Structure formats: structure tokens, C-alpha cells
């Protein structure tokens, strides 16, 4: 196949056209940058270029403008011209949690995750990008466990600003431990059990536990690793440039030994933290990645400490490149994982730039309404066709015509039943509102856990009353309660005021706690009551003979 954007080959008498594209993937930390150029085609990834560079000592990686200019200069140096890029966020910049959900349909998982994320995240939900991966389902295909990952919008803005300063637009922003997982699984040769993956970096090391295709645990450890000096002049034309291109750290035997020992301690701490969450879990092997130069010594000592097989990350076989490039590619696990993840839809399941979002009730209702209209149209067409056929073929026979009319009447009756069912479906959509109401009440809360705390929630749905009662609402100040009531009563949805909230007797709490006041709040669902009255009216019309006759017309 020729090296171009489109390749062709023959299969029997057919000509198959295979479209490919080049992608740019970047992975950086506080002291190093990795660049990968790959060609994606037919579910495969072919490596075309890879370079690693130490950041200049005076460059601050937290300054997007400075880092972006450095990236731009490296791309120009290697004559790489791209407009878009795929990048990742390091473990230390992200929050990762495993969430257990009640059995949840796929289309409702995003909403359930965001609801739980409000309690799990250390920062407000509206100031973060939240994505997830489904990690557990029950026998009915319902989701019961997910891996939640979140980063602040400030972190995403720094990534965007860095890419913009480099003249690039981010296409996807993934999670570094998950990119390492994709990379490790493509390299192959790993045991089927749980695998410890240690990606050694000059300033920070990521320590992950993989279980099959799942990221079971991830932790970042700040360990300064000395990078040995190296002469890059002889490799100036190589497409693989060693990470030791610029050396600025002490690489004495004592410094290396100290770094290895500190890494061993961090790995031990990580395994202890992991076993606290998975007491029965057993790790069967380990993989060490990185390009600092201490990986071989660290892997040997890690094997002696853990007692199971420890391998060095080697993607050369999977990439079909010469084995001599193994040491140079050892630091590219995350960058290669991003490229491999683009080769097949769904591999890069975490994308903070385009996270999975809940489907609104309005969109769900519109889809159902379109389906109902289509179903009714099919019935109408079928009825008209049947009537026309019988009318034109048997119009001279009165008795047969009566039979044909009877068939049409039956079709119309079925149509009426379908229309009634469509209306009941719409009414069910109005009744299934409790999760949305809870989400709205939660979003209106004033700094949950800091200034306001709700101990219990009660729902009441009756013929004349629909309300939610918040039991034991604690607040740091009386004004917090007043503000919350005012926010609920002033909240507008589609131009309506759906809530009427009143508080009960306020009780002052002693004892020096941060919550000084307590009360109960009754929230009457005004809009829901009006809709219920409308539902009763329509149900009465459906049962009325007069209504049935009007539908037949």
C-alpha cells in the first residue's frame, strides 16, 4: 500500500479503498515533552515519528504561553505541520473515583454519575469536566459501577491555552493513566491478571494497577529522578531522540540509588492503598516504563522486593520497529496509548473535552413523540390503503363494501387506542420527575457540606398534593436558609415558577458546631399539580363516548 492518505488493494474482483489520516499526540510533564506522529487506518496505528525532549531548566511548564512556544519550536524543528492535536491530563491533575450505582439503564448513567459526583468531588461540579467509563454491569445489562474522572476547568483552560500557543487545537483531552492502559494492552505479553504499571518520570511517577481492560487504581508520586547526561549531536537526524537530550541533574550513583529507593517506597505505599480498597486482589506482574535511564535498575530491585515478574515496557514488536529503539520508546507509553486509542472508536473512553452528558427529558420526550407520530402515520397509511383497495375492487357489492367498512372501523379503533397510549406515554414522562427535581434542588443548594446540609428527604404524591420535604436542614447562618428559600421560590423553568417553598420553625443549635440553625422545608410542586389536573381532564375525555366519536372523525 502506498504511503498516502488513501490506499487501495484488490480482493477478488473488488477494489477496496482504505482511508487513513495522520495524527499528532503530545504528552508532557513538568520537565519533559514527548511527540508522536502516527497514521491511523483500518483500526491500526502505524508509528511515523517520535521525539522526546527535556524542557529547558528556566521554562515553567505551568505557563501555557512559554510551554506552547517551546512545543511550537520543537514541531518546527522536526518539520511537523498539524492543526489539531490529542493530549492528556496527568494523574496529579485529576480526581479518580470508583462509583457504585443502582442498576441504571445506559441512557441514564450520565445523569446518575453527575448526581453522585456532586458529593464525591472536592470542587463544585459546575467548575469541572466530568467523564466516566462503565466498569460493571449486572445480568440484565444495567450499569452498576463506573470509573469517574474529573478535572477542573482551570486545568482544561491551561491545556487549551498551551495548545493554542503552539498553534494547535485540541481534538481530545484524555487521562494519562488510561492512555497507559491502552498502550499496555496493545503491547501485549502481559498476564491476564492484575498488572502493576510504573511510568517513571523526571519529576513525577505515575503508578497504576490494570485489571484486564479496566483501570483499577491510579496514583501519582512526586519523586525527583536524576537524568544522566547524553550527547545528542550524533542523533540529530534520528526520528527517535533520547530524553537525555538536555542534561541538568546530578546522575551520580548515590543520587540514582536514592531515587530508586524512594520509588520503591512509593510503590509500596501505592500497593497498600490499593489493597485497602481490594483486600482480595492479587497482582501477578509489573511493567516499568520511562526514559530517565534508571528504569532497568529500578525494575531489578522492584522484582527483588515484590517477588513476581517485572518487565521493561517495550512496544517495538507491536509497532514493528527495530528492537534497538526499545530504550528510546520506553518513555512514550502514554503518547503511544493516545495514538492507539484513536485507531478504534471507544478505546479512548475518557475525553474531558467532549465528556458524556445526560440526555435531557425534553430530548427524550421529542424522540418518543417522533416515534409515536411515525407509528400513527404508518397506521393511517395502512388504513387508507386497505380502504382504497376494498372500495375500488368491491364497490359494486354492497355486502362486501360493508365488510370493508368494518375493517376500516377496526383500524380506526386501533388508531384511537394508539393515540391514547401515546398520550399516556407523555403523561408518564411528566410523572417521572423525582430525579430531575432532586437535581434541581441540589443545584440550588448553597455550598453543600460547608454552609448547608440536608439530613433527610421525603416525597409525597397524592391526589391533591405533590411535594418534597427536606428534613433537618442545617445551616451555618439564618441567612443561608432565607437565601435558599428565596432561590427556590424565584427559580423559573420555561417561564413558570414550579416551586413554592416554605420553612417551618427554626431551631438554634448550640455546642459550637459550624451548623448553627436547623429547620424543615416544605416544597410544593406547583407545576406538577397543574399538569396532574390536566392529565385527569384528558383521561376523563378519553373515557367519554363523545371524545371517542370526535377522534373517529
N, C-alpha and C positions, 0 to 999 in steps of 0.2 A: 504493500500500500504506500503511495507517495506521501511525503511529509507536507501536508497542506490542510486546509480547512475541510475539504471534502475528499473522501476516499471511496473507490469503487472496486468491487471484485465480482466474479461470476459464480453463481451457484446453480448448476444445471443449465437451464435455458434462461434463467432470470438474472437480471443485473441488480445487485443490492447497493444502495447508496448509504454510506455511513458518515454522518456529520460529526465533526469534532470541534473543540474550541480550546484555546489556551487560557489558563487561569493563573493569577498571581496570588500567592498566600504568604502572609507575613506573621512572624511570631517573635515578640521581643520581651525582654525583661529590663531591669534597671541597668544592666551592664552589657547586654549583647543583643544582636539582631540576626534573625535568620530569614532568608529569602528563598522561596521555592517557586519555580515556574513549571507547570505540568500541563500535559494535553489530556483532556477528558474526552473519551469516545467509547460508545457502546458498553457502558458500565465498567470501563477500565480506566486506569490512570497511568500515564507514561511520564516519568520524570525527564524534563528537558534541561533544567538549570537549577543549581542550588548553591547558595553562598551564605557564609556566616561571617559576622564582623563584630569585633569588640567596639562598644561605644567609646568615644574619646572621654578621657577622665574628667574633663571640665564640663561635659554635657550632662544636663539633668533630664532623665527620662520622663519626669513628671511635667516637663514643659513641652506642650504639644508643638509649638512653633519650632523649637530647637530640634526636637526629635524628628519632626516631619521634614525639616530641611536636610537632616542627615540621611534619612531614608531616600529622599529625592536624589541626593548626590550619589548614593550607592546604586540606585537604579540607573542613573545616567552613566555611571562608571561601567556598568555591565551591559549598557545599551538595551535596557529593558523599557519598553513603552507600553504602559497599560493605563486604562482609565478607571477600572474598578479593581477591588481587592477583597480578599477574605482574611479576616483577622480573628484573634481570640482574646479572651479576658483571663488573666491568671487566677489561680485558686485564691490567692490572698485578697483579691478584689471582689470576690463573690461570696454569697451565702448559699450553702447547700444543705437541704434537709430532706429526709425521707418522711412522707406523709402517708398515713393510713386513712383511707376513705371508706364510708359505707358503700356497698355495691352501687356504682354510678354508671349510667349509660355514657357512651363515648361523647355524645354531643353536649353533655352537661358537665364533663370533667373540668373544663377550663374555669367555669364559674365556681365549682366546688373548691378548686385549688386556690383561686384568688380569695375566696371566703376564709379558708384556713390560713392563707398567707398573711392576712391582717393580724393574726395572733402570733405567728411564728417569726416574722421579720423584725429585725432591730431598728428598722426605719419605716416611715409611712409608705403605704402601698402606692400612693399616687406619685411618689418620688423615686420609683424603681421600675425596672423592666423585669418581668417575671415570666419564666418559661418552665416547662416540665417535660419529663419523659415517663411514660407508663411503665412500671416495673412489675406489676402484679395484677392478675385478673382471676375471677372466680370461674366456676364451671359453666356459667351462663354468659361468659364474655364481658361481664361487668368489671370496671376498673375498681380495684381495692387498694392499690398502692402506687404512688408516683414518687419520682425524684424531683424535688423542687430546686430550682436555681434562680438566683436573683442578683442583680447588680443595681447600684444607684444610677440615676440619670446623670449625675455628675461624672461618674466613671465613663458612661457611654459618650458623653459630650467630649471628654478628653480624647477618647479613641477617635471619634469623628473629626475633631479638630486636628489631631495628628495626621490622619489620612488626608485631610484637606490641605494641610501644609505641605504634604508630599505630592500634591496634585492628583490624589486618588479619591474615589468614592467607595465607601464600604458596601459590599454586596451582602455579606453576612457577618455577624459578630458572634462567634461561638465561645465555648468554655474550654479552657486548656486541658483540664483532666479528661474531658470527654473526647477531645481530639486525640489525646494519648491512647485512650481506649480503642478508638477506631484504628489508629496506627498499629497498636499491638496485635489486634485481631487480624489485620491484613498481613503482618509479617509472618504469623503462623509459628508452628513449632512449640506453642505454649501448651501446658497441661490443660485439661478440661476443667480442673478445679479452680479454686480461687488463686489469683496471681497478685503478688506484691510488685508494684511498678514504681521505681525510684528514678526521677528525672533530675539529675544533678545540674544545678546552675551556678554561675559565679557568685551570685548574691542571694539567691533563694532556691530551695529544692522542693519539688512537689512530690508527695508520697501518696500513692493511690492503691486501692485494692479493687481488682476486677473480678467479677464472678460471671463467667460466660460473656454475654453481651451487655452486662449491666455494670455500672459504676457503683460499687458497694460503699466506698469510703474515700474521702479525699482530704488531704491536709497539706498546708504549706509551711515549711520551716526556713527561717532566716539563718543561713549558715554562709559565712564568707569562705569561699574556696579559692586558694591561690592558683592562678593560671600560669603555666610555665611559659617562658619566652620562646618565641619561634621566629624563624626567618621566613617571611612570606614572599620575598623577592623572587625566589625561584619558582613560585607557584602563581605568579601574577597573571598568567594566561589560562590557568586551570579553571574549569567550570565549578569546582568544589574548593572553596577557600577555607582553610582551617580557622577555628575560633580563636586560636592564639596568634592572630594576625598582628594585634597590638598588645604588648605585654606591659603591665604596670604594677604587678603584685609580686611579693616575695614567694618564690617557689622552692624554698629550702626544704630538706627532708623533714625538719621539725614542724614547719608550717603545714606541710601536706599531711603528716601524721596527726596533727591536732585537728585538721579539718575532717579527716576520715573518722576519728573518734567521735567528734561532735555529730557527724552524720549518723553514726551507729546509735548514738543516744537518741536522736530524733526519730529514727526508725523504730526503736524500741518503744518510745512514748506513743508513736502512732499505732503500733500493734496493740498496745494496752488499751488505748482509747477505742480502737475498733472492736476488740473482744468484749469491752463493756457493753457494746450495742449488740454484738453477735457472739454470745458465750460459746455456742456450739460450732462456730465457724473454724475451719482448718485451712490454712494456706499451704499450698503444695509446691510452689516455686516462686522465683523472683526474677525480675528483669531490671537491669541498670542501664539508664540512658544518660546522655550528657556529653559535652565536649570540653570539659575543663582539663582533662589529662589525668585525673586521679581515679577514673571510673574502674579501671582494671584492678588497682589495689583495693579500692572500696568493695568491689564485688567479691574478691577473695576473702576479705575479712568478714563481710556480711555472710558468706557461706559458712565460715567457721562458727559464727555466732548463732545462726538460725538452724543450721544442720540440713537444709534442703538445697536443691539445685538453684544456683544463681547464674543467670546468663547475661551477657552484654547485648544490648539492643543492636541488631544487625539487619537492616532492611535490604541488603544488596540482592539477595535471591528474589525477593518479592518485586524489586524494581528492575531486575535483570541488568544490573550493572556489575562491574568488576569488583571482586572481593576486597581489593586493595583500598577501595573507597569506604570500607565499613567504619573505620575510626573517624573519618570526616563527617559521615552521615549520622553519627551516634547522637548528635545534639538536635537532630531535625525531627524527632518523633512527633511533636505537636504540629509542626508545619506540614509534615507529610500526612498526618492524620486529617488536617483540614482539606488537603488536596484529594485524598482517598474518599473523604466524606462527600465531596462534590460529584464523585463518579456515579453514585446511585442515590436516587431520591429517598430521603428518610434516614440516611446514615448520620448526617449532622442534625440530630433530633433537637438540639438546643440552639436557638438563634435569638439572641437578645434584641437584634434589630427588627425581627419580624416574629415576635412571640405569639404563641397560641392564645386567642382571645375568646371570651364567652360569646355564644350566639344569642343575640337579644331576643326577647319574647316577640318583638314586632317582626323580626326576620322569620322566626319560626311560624308565626301566625300567617305571614304573607305566603310562605311556601305551602302551608296547609290549604290556604284559600285558593291558591293557583291550582293545587291538585284537585280540590273539590270542584272548581269551575270546569276543569278539564273532564272530570268524571261526569259531571252533569251534561256537558256538551256531547260526550260520547253517547250518553243515554238518549239525548234529543235527536241526534243524527240517526241512531239506530231505530228510534220510534218513527221518525219521518220516513225513513227508507222502507221500513216494514209496511207502514200505512199506504205509501205510494204503490208499492208492489201489489198489495191486495186490492187496492182501489182500481188500478188500471187493468188488472187481469180478470177481476170478478165483478166489475161494476154492473153487468147485466143480470147478475144473480143476486136477488135481494137477500136471500138467506145467508149466502156466503159473505155478503157485504156486512151483515150484522155480526157474523163471526169475526170478520176482520176488525170491526169497530171494537168488539170486546177485547181483542188483542191489544189494540191501541190504548183502551182504557186501562188495561192491566199495566201497560208500560208507563202510563201517566201516574198511576198509583205508585209504582216503584220509584218513579222520579220524585214524587212528593215525599216518599219515605227517605230518599237520599238527601233531599234538601233539608228535611227535618234533622237528619243525622249530622249534616254539615253545620246547622245552627247549634246543635248540642255540642259539637266539637269546639265551636267558637266559644260557647259558654263555659266549657271545661277549661279553656285557655284562661278565661277570666278568673276562675275559681282557684287555679293552681298558682297562687301569687305569694304564698308564705315565704319561700326562699328569697324572692325579689324584695319583699317588704323588709325582711331581716337585713338584707344587704343595704337597703336604703337607710334604715335606722342606724346600722353600724357606721356607714359613711358619714352620717350627720353627727356622730358622737365626737366629743371634744377631748382630744388626746387620750384615747382609751388606755387604761392602765396607769396613767400619770395623773390626770385631773378627774377622771370619771371611771367608774367600774359598775357593771351590772351583774348582780348575783343570780338572777333567775328570770325566765321569760315564760309567759303563759299566753295561750291562744284561745280565743272564744269565737265560735262561729255558730250563730243561731238564726232563727227566722227573722229576728228584729235587731240583732246586734252582731257586729263583726269588729272585734278589737284585739289589740295586743297589750298586755300588761307587763311592764318591766318592774320586777320585784327587787326590792333592796338596791336602789340606785344610789351609789355612794359618790360623793363629790368632795373635792378639796375646798370648795367655796360655794356659798349660796348662789353667787352669780353664774357659776358653771351650769347649775340646774336651770336657772332662768334663761340662759343663752341657749341651752339645748331645747327647751320647750319652745322658745321663740323661733329657733331654726326649723323645728318640725312643723309648726303652725304656718310658717311662711314659705315652706317648700312647695314649689309648683311643679306639676307633671303635666305636660301638654296643655298648659294654661289653666289647669284645675288645682285646687287645694285638696289633696287626698286625705290629709290627716287633721284631726282635732285632738290635740294633746293637752291633758290637764294633770296636775300633780296632786298628790294627797298631802297629808300632814307631814311637815318637815321635822326631823328629829336631829338635834345636835349630838355629836358623838364626842365623848371625852377620851382621855387616855393617851393623848399626844400622837395619835396616828395622823398620816397625811390626808386621810379622808375625814373631813370634819362634819359632814351632813349626810343624812340618809332620808329617802322617801320612796314612794311607789309612783309610777307614772302610767296613766291610762291613755291609750292612743286609739281613738275611734277611727276606723277605716271608712271615711265618708264616701269616697268614690266607689268603693266596693259595695256598700249598701245600695247606692243608686243603681249600680249595674245588676245587683241581685233582683231588685224590683223590676227592672227591665226584663230579666230572664223569666221571672214569674209571669209577666204580662205576655211574653211571646209563647210560653208553654201553654197558657190558657187559650191563646189564639190557635195554636196547633191542634188542641183538642176540640175546638169549636167546629161544628159542621159547616158553618158559614165560611170559616177560614179555609177549610178543605176545598169548598166549591171555588173559592177565589183562586186557589192555587191551580186547580184544574183548568181554569180559564187561561 
